[in-house]
Amino acid sequence: MKYINKVIAGLMFLSFLTTPAFAEKAANYYIAGSLGLTTLSSSDVHNGIFSVEVEADADTGINFGGAIGYRMGNLRGEFEIARYSNDLDSLSSDAGSVTLDGDIIAVSYMVNAFYDFQATISGFKPYMGVGIGVASIDADLDSIAGVNISALNLDASDTVFAYKLALGSAYEINQDFDLTVGYHYFGTDDPDLDDTKFNYDTHNFNAGVRYSF
């Protein structure tokens, strides 16, 4: 699978960054956690069986995640697991729209690389980063236009290649603890759920804490 090859390449890159020859003396490990809001972009839904093209909308949801990483001067590499969830809101087409009741959940496994800029006078240290990995995406539909269809068990999932872009800043509380705030874009290849494809793209705003050891 193509996304497996991409993830392997990312793991090799992370392994290279953490070799003693590359690392600086000040390098150290850290663990991090974050919690934030997730906005799921409107998605075009394509059903290959019925040739139906509609657009799905979702409410603002939440995301949370944890990571373990290694710092080498201004560079950081980490492995992260995160969960993104949104409640489905509506489905629309040229013929009109209907309300939905259900959710869409993505669990990601990412290899991330960051560059930390020098701290500002106020003590904030901006960062930017990228990541690649895989995500398991699950969609569950309970009702359409107020009609309960949970008995039909319309629940499907797919595992796809995932990627992210991140910008933010950290504030050093002491030598071991940093508070973080930031934005990251998280997207995937189009999931295929029972012959129904859609695009998955999110915008995320997070706050978190990082502990170095």
N, C-alpha and C positions, 0 to 999 in steps of 0.2 A: 504494500500500500504506500502511496506517495507520502502521506502525512507521517508514517512511521519513519521513513528515511529522513524527513526533515527534523523530527524529534531526535533521532540518533545523532544527527549533525550538531544539534544544539547541545546535547549531552557531552559530545566530544569537545566542543568549545568551552563548556563549563569546566570540564576536567582539565583542559589546558590552562585555564585561568588559575586553577587552584594548585598547580604544581609548584614545588618549592623554588624552582629556578625563576618562576614568573612573579611569585609573591614577594612583597616587601616585608621588612621586619615588623612593621606596624600592623600587619594583617591579623584579623581575628574573625572568629565565627559570630553569628548572630541568629536570633530567632525573631520573627515579626508576626504581628496579627493586625487585622484591619476590619472595619465595618463601615458600610456606606450605602448610598442610594444608587439604584440602577434604573436607567431609562432605556427601554427597548425600542429601537427605531421601528417605524411602521414597516411591515414586511409584505412583499408580494408572494402570494401562495399559488403554486402551480400544481394541479392534479393531473397526472399523466393519463389517467383512465378516462376522466370526463372532460378533459381539456378546459377546465375551469380556471380562470385567473381572477383572484380576489385579493383584497388587502386586509391584513389583520393588525389590530391595535391592542396595546396592553397598558395597564396601569403602571405607575412608578413602583418599583419593587426594591428589594434589598440585596446586598451581597456581603459576604464575609469570607475571610481566608486566612491562611497561615503559611509561613515560609521559613526555611532554614537556609542560611547563606554564608558566604565567606567574603570578607572585605580585603582588598589589596590596594592601599592608598586611596585613590579617587575612584577605583573600580570595585563593583560588587557583582557577584554571581550568586544565584539562588535557585532553589526548587520550591515551587509554590502549588498549593492546592486551594481552590476557591469554589464557592457556590454562588450562583446568580439565580434569582427567582422573580418572576413577574406573574401577576394575575391577568388572564386574557380578558379583553373588554368588548371588542366588537369585530365583526367581519363585514366588509363592504365590497360592492361591485357596482357596475353600471346600473344594475337592477334595483339597488338599494342597499340597506345594511340591516344586520340583526345583532342582537346582544349575545355575548358569550359568557359562560361561567366555566372557568378552568384555569390551568396554570401551565407555565413553561419554565423548566428548571435546567440549568446547565452546571455541570461540575467539571472544572478544568484542572489539568495537571500540566504545569508550565515550567520551562527553564527560562529564567529572566536574567538579563544583564543590564546594569545601571552604571551611569557616570555621575558621581557627586561633585558638584562645583565647590569652590572655596566658600567658607562661611562668610556671610555678610556681617556688617558692623552690628546689626541687631541680633546676631547669633543664629539666624536661619541659614540652612545649607540647601540650596536648590538641587534637584536631581532630574535626570531624564533617563528613560529606559525603554527596552524592547523585550518581547518575549515570544516564544513559540512553544507549542505543545499539542495536546489533544483535549477534546471536551466531549463528555457524554451529555447529550441533550434529550430531555424527556418532555413530552407534551401530553397533557391529560385534559380531556374535555368532558364536563359534567352536564352542561345544558346549553341549548341553542334556542334563542328567542323565548326564554322562560320555560321551555319544555325539558324536563329532566331526562337525560339520556345516559345517566351513570350506569344503568344496567347493561348498556352495550359495551362497556369497558373499552372506551376509545382512548387507549393509552399506548403510545408508541415512543421508541427511542432510537437514537443513532449516535455513533461515535465518529467525530470528524476532526480535521486539522484545525487548530486554533492559534490566534496571534493577538498581541496586545502592544499598545504604545502608551507610555506613562510619563507624566510630568507632575512635579510636586516639590515639597520642601520638608526638611526635617529640622527640629529644634532640639538641641542638646540640653537635657535636664541635668545630667551629670555624666561622668565618664562611661557609664554603662547603659543609660536609658536615653532614648530619643522619642519625641512625639513627632508624628508624621501627618501631613495632610496632602491630598493630591487628587488628580484626575487621571483616569486611564480609559482608553478605548479598548474594548474587547470584542473581537469578532471571530467568526468561524467560516469554513466552507459551508455550502448550503446543506443542511441536514435533509435526509430522505426518510420520511416517516410514513411507511405503508403507501408508497407511490405518491406521496405528497411532499413537494419540496418548497422550502421557503428560505429567505436570507435571515441570518441571525447577527445583528450588530447592536452593541450596547454602549452607552456613555455612563461612566461611573465616577462618583465623587466619594472619597473615603477619608477617614481619620483612623490613625492606628498608633501602635507603640512598637518600638524595636529595642531589644535587649542584646547587648554585645557581651561576649565572654571569651 
